[in-house]
C-alpha cells in the first residue's frame, strides 16, 4: 500500500502530536502508512501525489477568512502552497480529505465564500446527511443524523456550483462536501474522540474559541460520552483509497 500524506499546520506540539496519533489510531494506520509534513515549519516543496494513496489536511488555528494583513508569513505561505496543490488535486480528482480547516481552504479554492457567519462552539454538534450524503460511499449507511465533535470560527457561507453538500447542521449549513468524486472536506472532526478533544481544548484555551475559564467544563462535557459514527468517515476514506 502506498502511504497516505498528512499535511499538518498546528504549531503547538502537543496538539500536533495528538492529531497525528489520533488519525493513526482512528483510521487504523501504522506509522509507516502515514507520512506527515508540518507545513507551519517550512515549505512542502514538490509533492508527488502519485506516491500517496491520498492526502489528509489537518486542522488548526489558521483562518482562511482572516484579513491578509493579519496573517503571519507562515500562514500566507501555507495558503499559497495549498492553493497550488489543490489545483492539481482537483484537476486530477485525487483522493483528499480536509479536516475542518479544509472546508475553508477547499471552499475558497472553488470560489465559495468563507466567513464567520456560521461558527460553532467547541463540543458536540448534530450532523445531518443530505440525500447526496446518504448516497456517498464515505457516509452511506451512517444514521441520517449523528453526533460529531467540532468547534470552529469560520465556515462556508456561499457554496460554489462545483461543490456537492453532503452534510449540514442546525448552526452550520455545510458540514461536509465533495468536489468531483474523490475530493472531500468536513467541518466537523472525524479524527477526534473525547480524549483528543480534551487535548485540543487545553492546547487552544487562549485562542478565542471559548472563554478560557470554560475549558474545564468543556472537557468534562466531552468526557460524558464519545462520538461513534463521525470517526467512520476518516476510517472509510482510508480504507477506500488504500484499496486502490
C-alpha positions, 0 to 999 in steps of 0.5 A: 500500500502506498502511504497516505500524506498528512499535511499538518499546520498546528504549531503547538506540539502537543496538539500536533502530536495528538492529531497525528496519533489520533488519525493513526489510531482512528483510521487504523494506520501504522506509522509507516502508512502515514507520512506527515509534513508540518507545513507551519515549519517550512515549505512542502516543496514538490509533492508527488501525489502519485506516491500517496494513496491520498492526502489528509489536511489537518486542522488548526488555528489558521483562518482562511477568512482572516484579513491578509494583513493579519496573517503571519508569513507562515500562514500566507505561505501555507495558503499559497502552497495549498492553493497550488496543490489543490489545483492539481488535486482537483484537476486530477480528482485525487483522493483528499480529505480536509479536516475542518480547516479544509472546508475553508481552504477547499471552499475558497479554492472553488470560489465559495465564500468563507466567513464567520457567519456560521461558527460553532462552539467547541463540543458536540454538534448534530450532523445531518446527511443530505440525500447526496450524503446518504448516497456517498460511499464515505457516509452511506449507511451512517444514521441520517443524523449523528453526533460529531465533535467540532468547534470552529470560527469560520465556515462556508457561507456561499457554496460554489456550483462545483461543490456537492453538500453532503452534510449540514447542521442546525448552526452550520449549513455545510458540514461536509462536501465533495468536489468531483468524486474523490475530493472531500472536506468536513467541518466537523472532526472525524479524527477526534474522540473525547480524549483528543478533544480534551487535548485540543481544548487545553492546547487552544484555551487562549485562542478565542474559541471559548472563554478560557475559564470554560475549558474545564467544563468543556472537557468534562462535557466531552468526557460524558460520552464519545462520538461513534459514527463521525470517526467512520468517515476518516476510517472509510476514506482510508480504507477506500483509497488504500484499496486502490 
